[in-house]
Amino acid sequence: MIKKIIFAFVCLFSIEAAAAEFTARLNRNPVPQGETVVLTLEYDDKTSETPDLNVLEKDFDIFSVSNSFRSNFVNGQMSNSLQWTLVLMPKSNGKIIIPSVSLGASATKPLELEVVPADMAEKAASRQSAPAAEVSRPKYGIKGVLENYSPYVQQQVNYQLKIYDSGGLQGKEPYLLADDNDWIVKSLGQPQVETKNIDGRNLREITFNYALFPQKSGKLKLPRFKFEGFYLSKSSRRAVDPFADMFGQDLMLTGFGLSDMFAVRNPVVLITDEAEIEVLPIPEQSRGKWWLPAEQASLLASFEDKNPRFKAGEAFTRTIFLKAVGVLDKQLPEINFPQIPGMKQYPEKPQLQTRSENGKIISVSKINNVYIPSRAGKITLPGLAVEWFNVNTGKAEQVTLPPQTITVEESSFAEETPPVSNEEPAPRESLTTGDLAENTALRENISAWTTAEISLALAGAFLLGIILSRLLFRLSGKNNKDSAKRSRSSLAGDVLKAAKNNDLKELKNALLLWAAQAFAPAKVTNLQDVISLTGNQNFAREIEKLNTALYGAKKENWDSSEFMQAFRQAEKTPAKGKKTSAILPDLYED
């Protein structure tokens, strides 16, 4: 009897032990680098516990975990099982041990997984049988191709990042694995997609183009790129749909577009391999100079007007362009403008631009320089030069802008005299017979008047004319004087208002209008004319500050309060400009 009881307990324990079996299996081995592997954990019994997955985090990134429950009837006996499906991404290459995973008192056996580079996985798959090769053959790959492995420091180096896709890969543009102060990386536009046949397979080759700029010389590790994407898998639907086997593959969903509801995103992570290059230092011939390693460089200039006329005191603008191929805009040097006798100049702050064209970085520095001639005659704008290093020839070179001589016309703010007409008076028209008859009748009527009547009429008309003339003259003179006085005051107010509002362009226009009225009949065309007419040194300095603020790169020297104070002083100062001769000499002299 005791033996029977012991035998029953042994059988029951055996059944419980068999029912409590906890196993682990992989969907493929080896696995190509950057692709995921599916680990399935299965427990042949019911339980409320969950497996301890923390032991996997050391060597794997766990992208997803799903579970399912199954009940099977075999020969009248019911069995239950639980499954956990894990999508894992290996963190390194080589052989990785998947440790034992615990579930209560049960545990799986350790597994060995081999992670190989994509090219090695391709070779290994080619030696396997067709089903095994299809499982281990890499679906995706990444490769970096460098154009030049020995560039100069800060020289542009083209880098191609190629991603290979056997179909269905999705994701965003790769990014730098880590910030690296040793490199500046610029994208060269949209990726290029081609279909290529590699080892008998049609693959999409997606190429991203970058410009790399090494920031120091010596041995440097290339920046590494990382791509994170995914592909959709329908076969994994059975892990979440326990009824898939009952109805057959996609039978219910055919034609309804619902199969994607059960599609699973399978992560893909691709990282470029480590690589090192030798970056050349600045050559001896270029040390101590501005370092500009470029493939091409040019220096151009153009005037704001196509056919400019240069006048003393009037501003004109000349634009300088410095263009370099294969460098960043921050690498372009500043251009120094030498002083020019008889000419003031106000270079503005450079405008920098960078663009990508035909796989090259092109940078342009645009500088507007405002010139104001202070005298008439021929003035030479000196030439300009910029040092640069030609990376194609390995030699230091110089790009130049030749000198240019311009002719400056005299400033004309003198009185504008009425033009003298050289035309002769028009001849009198000949009288017709009718005119003669009319004039004869008029003479006969006049002769009928008495001499006294004529004399009296003429005297009255003359006296009335004198009275009316004097009255009109006085009224006109008074009105003109008051009108001019109000006009000058109003224009001066416009000057002060524009200065107070720091509206420099409006201030310049108001100054010219005020000076034209205040110093009439002198002609005022520019601020240099205003300086000459006022003759006030303090006011002249403020106008120079105004010019600098208007045309130069620095605005901090402009002070509206100082300008208004100088203007009020100049407004009371008599004109010191050019004197003009009167149209008619004075009738009387003391």
ZAMARGU-4260 file (C-alpha; in steps of 0.2 Angstrom, whole numbers, plus 5000, padded with zeros to 4 digits):
<rodrens>
0) 5000/5000/5000 | 5014/5012/5005 | 5023/5008/4988 | 5007/5012/4978 | 5006/5029/4987
5) 5024/5033/4984 | 5022/5028/4966 | 5007/5040/4964 | 5017/5054/4971 | 5031/5051/4960
10) 5019/5051/4945 | 5011/5067/4950 | 5028/5075/4953 | 5033/5070/4936 | 5018/5077/4928
15) 5020/5093/4937 | 5038/5094/4932 | 5034/5091/4914 | 5020/5103/4914 | 5032/5116/4922
20) 5045/5116/4908 | 5052/5133/4904 | 5062/5134/4887 | 5070/5148/4876 | 5073/5148/4857
25) 5080/5160/4844 | 5072/5163/4827 | 5089/5163/4819 | 5107/5162/4823 | 5119/5170/4817
30) 5111/5187/4816 | 5118/5201/4805 | 5124/5217/4814 | 5111/5230/4815 | 5096/5218/4814
35) 5085/5211/4827 | 5083/5193/4834 | 5067/5186/4841 | 5069/5177/4858 | 5054/5166/4862
40) 5051/5160/4880 | 5038/5146/4883 | 5031/5140/4900 | 5021/5124/4899 | 5009/5128/4912
45) 4998/5142/4920 | 5006/5155/4931 | 5003/5172/4937 | 5022/5176/4938 | 5032/5185/4924
50) 5050/5181/4919 | 5064/5191/4925 | 5071/5200/4909 | 5083/5212/4918 | 5097/5199/4914
55) 5095/5203/4896 | 5098/5222/4897 | 5117/5221/4898 | 5120/5214/4880 | 5103/5219/4872
60) 5091/5233/4869 | 5073/5226/4871 | 5062/5234/4858 | 5046/5225/4862 | 5038/5211/4873
65) 5022/5202/4869 | 5014/5187/4877 | 5001/5174/4872 | 4991/5160/4880 | 4987/5143/4872
70) 4976/5129/4877 | 4977/5112/4868 | 4966/5096/4868 | 4976/5080/4864 | 4968/5063/4866
75) 4955/5070/4878 | 4969/5079/4889 | 4970/5098/4890 | 4987/5106/4891 | 4991/5125/4894
80) 5006/5135/4889 | 5012/5153/4890 | 5023/5162/4878 | 5033/5178/4879 | 5040/5185/4862
85) 5055/5197/4864 | 5062/5207/4850 | 5081/5210/4854 | 5094/5221/4847 | 5112/5215/4851
90) 5123/5229/4857 | 5140/5222/4851 | 5147/5210/4838 | 5154/5193/4841 | 5148/5179/4852
95) 5135/5184/4865 | 5128/5173/4878 | 5110/5174/4882 | 5109/5171/4900 | 5097/5160/4909
100) 5080/5168/4912 | 5070/5164/4928 | 5052/5162/4930 | 5048/5157/4948 | 5057/5141/4952
105) 5060/5137/4934 | 5074/5144/4922 | 5079/5143/4904 | 5095/5136/4898 | 5108/5149/4892
110) 5110/5151/4873 | 5124/5157/4862 | 5121/5170/4849 | 5133/5175/4836 | 5132/5193/4829
115) 5142/5196/4813 | 5145/5210/4801 | 5133/5211/4786 | 5147/5206/4773 | 5152/5191/4784
120) 5134/5186/4786 | 5131/5187/4767 | 5146/5175/4764 | 5140/5163/4778 | 5123/5163/4770
125) 5130/5159/4753 | 5138/5143/4761 | 5122/5137/4769 | 5107/5128/4762 | 5093/5138/4754
130) 5081/5139/4770 | 5095/5142/4782 | 5103/5155/4770 | 5086/5164/4769 | 5086/5166/4788
135) 5103/5171/4791 | 5106/5182/4776 | 5107/5200/4780 | 5092/5211/4775 | 5101/5228/4778
140) 5118/5235/4779 | 5127/5252/4781 | 5144/5257/4774 | 5154/5274/4775 | 5165/5279/4760
145) 5177/5293/4762 | 5184/5303/4747 | 5201/5308/4754 | 5210/5300/4768 | 5224/5313/4770
150) 5216/5330/4769 | 5222/5347/4776 | 5215/5353/4792 | 5198/5362/4789 | 5198/5356/4771
155) 5181/5349/4765 | 5181/5330/4763 | 5166/5322/4755 | 5159/5307/4764 | 5146/5295/4757
160) 5135/5285/4769 | 5127/5270/4760 | 5112/5260/4767 | 5107/5244/4758 | 5089/5238/4759
165) 5082/5221/4753 | 5065/5229/4754 | 5053/5237/4766 | 5066/5247/4776 | 5059/5264/4784
170) 5066/5277/4795 | 5073/5295/4796 | 5090/5301/4790 | 5105/5295/4800 | 5113/5305/4813
175) 5129/5307/4822 | 5132/5294/4835 | 5140/5307/4847 | 5145/5326/4846 | 5163/5328/4841
180) 5172/5344/4842 | 5185/5337/4830 | 5173/5338/4815 | 5160/5349/4807 | 5148/5340/4797
185) 5136/5347/4784 | 5123/5338/4774 | 5124/5340/4755 | 5106/5338/4751 | 5093/5325/4748
190) 5098/5306/4748 | 5100/5297/4731 | 5091/5280/4729 | 5097/5267/4716 | 5093/5248/4714
195) 5108/5237/4712 | 5111/5218/4710 | 5123/5213/4723 | 5128/5194/4725 | 5112/5189/4715
200) 5100/5200/4725 | 5092/5216/4720 | 5095/5229/4734 | 5090/5247/4736 | 5106/5258/4739
205) 5102/5274/4748 | 5116/5286/4748 | 5117/5301/4760 | 5131/5314/4755 | 5140/5324/4769
210) 5154/5337/4769 | 5166/5334/4784 | 5178/5347/4790 | 5192/5341/4802 | 5196/5354/4815
215) 5213/5348/4820 | 5228/5339/4812 | 5235/5322/4816 | 5226/5306/4818 | 5207/5308/4819
220) 5193/5295/4821 | 5180/5298/4808 | 5163/5303/4815 | 5151/5288/4816 | 5133/5288/4810
225) 5118/5279/4817 | 5102/5274/4808 | 5087/5269/4817 | 5072/5262/4807 | 5061/5247/4805
230) 5052/5235/4793 | 5035/5227/4795 | 5032/5209/4797 | 5016/5200/4794 | 5023/5183/4800
235) 5024/5189/4818 | 5005/5192/4818 | 5002/5174/4824 | 5011/5179/4840 | 4997/5191/4844
240) 4982/5183/4835 | 4979/5165/4842 | 4966/5162/4828 | 4977/5164/4813 | 4981/5146/4812
245) 4962/5142/4812 | 4957/5152/4797 | 4973/5151/4787 | 4985/5164/4782 | 4976/5181/4779
250) 4961/5172/4774 | 4949/5183/4783 | 4958/5199/4779 | 4961/5197/4761 | 4954/5212/4751
255) 4949/5222/4766 | 4966/5230/4769 | 4966/5225/4787 | 4981/5214/4788 | 4992/5229/4792
260) 4983/5230/4809 | 4992/5214/4814 | 5009/5219/4806 | 5023/5221/4819 | 5037/5234/4817
265) 5054/5225/4818 | 5067/5238/4823 | 5083/5240/4813 | 5098/5249/4820 | 5114/5252/4809
270) 5130/5260/4815 | 5145/5264/4804 | 5162/5255/4808 | 5176/5264/4817 | 5189/5272/4805
275) 5204/5283/4807 | 5213/5295/4795 | 5228/5306/4795 | 5224/5325/4794 | 5238/5336/4787
280) 5244/5352/4797 | 5245/5369/4790 | 5260/5370/4778 | 5275/5380/4782 | 5272/5393/4768
285) 5255/5397/4775 | 5259/5399/4793 | 5256/5416/4801 | 5243/5420/4787 | 5225/5418/4786
290) 5221/5399/4783 | 5209/5397/4769 | 5211/5379/4761 | 5199/5380/4746 | 5198/5372/4729
295) 5194/5389/4720 | 5193/5408/4726 | 5188/5424/4717 | 5186/5442/4721 | 5173/5453/4712
300) 5166/5471/4713 | 5152/5480/4706 | 5144/5497/4708 | 5126/5499/4714 | 5121/5509/4698
305) 5126/5501/4681 | 5132/5518/4674 | 5136/5528/4690 | 5141/5547/4690 | 5152/5552/4704
310) 5150/5569/4712 | 5159/5577/4726 | 5150/5575/4743 | 5137/5562/4736 | 5138/5544/4742
315) 5139/5529/4730 | 5140/5511/4735 | 5152/5498/4728 | 5149/5479/4733 | 5164/5467/4735
320) 5161/5448/4733 | 5173/5435/4740 | 5169/5418/4735 | 5178/5402/4740 | 5174/5383/4735
325) 5176/5370/4748 | 5176/5380/4764 | 5163/5386/4777 | 5157/5404/4778 | 5166/5406/4795
330) 5182/5402/4787 | 5182/5418/4775 | 5193/5432/4781 | 5189/5450/4783 | 5193/5462/4769
335) 5203/5477/4774 | 5200/5493/4764 | 5215/5505/4763 | 5212/5524/4766 | 5209/5534/4750
340) 5215/5552/4749 | 5200/5563/4745 | 5188/5549/4749 | 5178/5544/4764 | 5172/5526/4765
345) 5160/5516/4776 | 5161/5497/4774 | 5146/5488/4781 | 5146/5472/4791 | 5150/5457/4779
350) 5135/5446/4774 | 5140/5428/4774 | 5131/5414/4764 | 5134/5396/4762 | 5126/5384/4749
355) 5129/5367/4742 | 5132/5365/4724 | 5137/5349/4714 | 5144/5341/4730 | 5154/5356/4736
360) 5151/5369/4749 | 5152/5386/4742 | 5154/5401/4754 | 5152/5420/4749 | 5156/5436/4759
365) 5146/5451/4752 | 5152/5468/4758 | 5144/5485/4754 | 5156/5499/4755 | 5149/5517/4754
370) 5161/5530/4747 | 5159/5549/4749 | 5171/5559/4738 | 5177/5575/4747 | 5184/5583/4731
375) 5182/5583/4712 | 5195/5575/4700 | 5202/5558/4697 | 5202/5546/4712 | 5209/5529/4712
380) 5200/5515/4722 | 5215/5504/4727 | 5216/5486/4723 | 5212/5472/4736 | 5220/5455/4739
385) 5216/5439/4749 | 5228/5425/4753 | 5222/5407/4751 | 5228/5390/4750 | 5225/5379/4734
390) 5222/5361/4741 | 5223/5354/4723 | 5240/5361/4719 | 5246/5362/4737 | 5252/5380/4735
395) 5248/5396/4743 | 5240/5408/4731 | 5233/5426/4731 | 5216/5432/4723 | 5216/5450/4718
400) 5205/5464/4713 | 5214/5477/4702 | 5214/5496/4706 | 5200/5507/4698 | 5201/5525/4694
405) 5185/5535/4694 | 5182/5553/4689 | 5173/5564/4702 | 5163/5579/4696 | 5162/5596/4705
410) 5148/5598/4718 | 5136/5611/4712 | 5127/5620/4725 | 5129/5638/4719 | 5114/5649/4714
415) 5105/5643/4699 | 5104/5658/4687 | 5090/5659/4674 | 5096/5652/4658 | 5100/5665/4645
420) 5090/5663/4629 | 5100/5664/4612 | 5084/5664/4602 | 5080/5680/4592 | 5063/5689/4595
425) 5050/5683/4583 | 5047/5694/4569 | 5030/5704/4569 | 5017/5698/4557 | 5012/5709/4543
430) 4995/5717/4544 | 4981/5713/4533 | 4969/5725/4524 | 4956/5722/4538 | 4968/5726/4551
435) 4973/5743/4543 | 4955/5748/4541 | 4952/5744/4560 | 4967/5754/4565 | 4962/5768/4555
440) 4945/5769/4563 | 4953/5768/4580 | 4965/5783/4576 | 4950/5793/4570 | 4940/5790/4586
445) 4955/5795/4597 | 4958/5811/4587 | 4940/5816/4591 | 4945/5818/4609 | 4952/5835/4615
450) 4969/5836/4621 | 4964/5841/4639 | 4953/5825/4640 | 4967/5814/4635 | 4979/5822/4647
455) 4967/5820/4662 | 4963/5802/4658 | 4981/5798/4657 | 4986/5806/4673 | 4972/5797/4683
460) 4977/5780/4676 | 4995/5783/4680 | 4991/5789/4698 | 4979/5774/4701 | 4992/5762/4694
465) 5005/5769/4706 | 4994/5767/4721 | 4989/5749/4717 | 5007/5744/4713 | 5013/5750/4730
470) 4998/5741/4739 | 5001/5725/4730 | 5020/5726/4733 | 5019/5728/4752 | 5006/5715/4754
475) 5016/5703/4743 | 5032/5706/4752 | 5025/5704/4769 | 5016/5688/4764 | 5032/5681/4756
480) 5043/5685/4771 | 5030/5677/4783 | 5029/5662/4772 | 5047/5659/4771 | 5049/5662/4789
485) 5036/5648/4793 | 5044/5637/4780 | 5061/5637/4788 | 5054/5635/4805 | 5044/5620/4799
490) 5058/5612/4791 | 5070/5614/4806 | 5056/5605/4816 | 5056/5591/4804 | 5075/5589/4806
495) 5074/5589/4825 | 5059/5577/4825 | 5069/5564/4814 | 5084/5566/4825 | 5074/5562/4840
500) 5066/5547/4832 | 5083/5541/4827 | 5076/5539/4809 | 5093/5543/4800 | 5087/5542/4782
505) 5072/5554/4786 | 5085/5565/4795 | 5096/5566/4780 | 5082/5571/4769 | 5075/5584/4781
510) 5093/5591/4782 | 5094/5593/4764 | 5077/5602/4763 | 5081/5613/4777 | 5098/5619/4770
515) 5090/5622/4753 | 5077/5634/4760 | 5089/5642/4773 | 5103/5645/4760 | 5093/5649/4745
520) 5097/5652/4731 | 5112/5640/4733 | 5109/5622/4727 | 5110/5608/4740 | 5112/5590/4734
525) 5121/5581/4748 | 5127/5583/4766 | 5144/5589/4761 | 5135/5604/4754 | 5127/5607/4771
530) 5144/5606/4779 | 5151/5619/4767 | 5136/5631/4769 | 5135/5631/4788 | 5154/5632/4791
535) 5151/5625/4809 | 5165/5613/4814 | 5154/5605/4828 | 5140/5603/4817 | 5151/5596/4803
540) 5157/5582/4816 | 5140/5577/4820 | 5136/5576/4801 | 5151/5564/4799 | 5144/5554/4813
545) 5128/5554/4804 | 5137/5547/4788 | 5145/5534/4798 | 5129/5528/4806 | 5120/5529/4789
550) 5133/5519/4779 | 5145/5511/4791 | 5145/5495/4800 | 5146/5503/4817 | 5131/5513/4824
555) 5136/5516/4842 | 5144/5533/4839 | 5128/5541/4834 | 5119/5552/4848 | 5103/5561/4844
560) 5104/5573/4858 | 5122/5579/4853 | 5116/5581/4835 | 5101/5591/4840 | 5112/5603/4851
565) 5124/5605/4836 | 5110/5608/4824 | 5102/5622/4835 | 5119/5631/4836 | 5121/5629/4817
570) 5104/5636/4813 | 5109/5652/4821 | 5126/5653/4812 | 5127/5664/4796 | 5131/5655/4780
575) 5149/5652/4777 | 5147/5644/4760 | 5150/5650/4743 | 5145/5668/4739 | 5135/5671/4724
580) 5134/5687/4713 | 5118/5697/4712 | 5108/5696/4696 | 5107/5715/4696 | 5119/5727/4704
585) 5113/5738/4718 | 5106/5755/4712 | 5114/5765/4726 | 5130/5763/4736 | 5135/5772/4751
</rodrens>
